[in-house]
Amino acid sequence: SDSDFYSVPRFVTHIDDGAINGIKQLYSQVFREGDDVLDICSSWISHFPDSNVVRLGKVTGLGMNAAELERNAALTDYDVKDLNKEAAFPYANESFDIAVNAVSVDYLTKPRDVFKEIHRVLRPGGLAVMTFSNRCFPTKVIGRWLRTTDDEHVRMVATYFEHCGAKYETIRGFQLQTSGGWDPLYAVMANKVSSSTDNETCESNL
């Protein structure tokens, strides 16, 4: 089971330094001073920019291994939960400005439920950022991920925003430029609609 698999701490990085730096650069562009951030499927490292680049508010980790989360210096607090068992987040509505997920979206077996929860805990106009590569644990990712291309992965993640039953806008997916490594890096981002009077349907730039 997922709980058994993730019960053993894994203090390793799952992408190379070039991709890690690409995530840090993206975060440095979208994080704002004082943002409250939720790191979904968090681990012992979050690939956040240094605090001298941007000083965040609370940074909450939601992951599956307490030992890994305890070691993560970027987090101000954390919770342990298996989202493949139950997608509900243990947070109040509109608790965060940004929600991120680094190289773990491909492991979600209930992605639309998770993306609906992301929407619930984001403040109006809040940003969700999914980053991923082609590296994975083949026995743990969803089967469709292994049968599709990198470009199709981008489109797949975009559909999670589009069809989760919540209102997102400005859905955009792209490949990030990296240097010093071989792992490709992709991002799909979307904003929670800023008010109830905004569009009833998702806007997508894909």
Salt bridges, closest charged atoms under 4 A:
ASP2 OD1 - LYS140 NZ 2.75
ASP35 OD1 - ARG32 NH2 3.23
ASP36 OD2 - ARG123 NH1 3.02
GLU86 OE1 - LYS81 NZ 3.13
ASP97 OD2 - ARG123 NH1 2.95
GLU117 OE1 - ARG120 NH2 2.84
ASP150 OD1 - HIS153 ND1 3.74
GLU162 OE1 - ARG155 NH2 2.98
GLU162 OE1 - HIS163 NE2 3.82
ASP183 OD2 - ARG135 NH1 2.61
GLU200 OE2 - LYS167 NZ 3.22
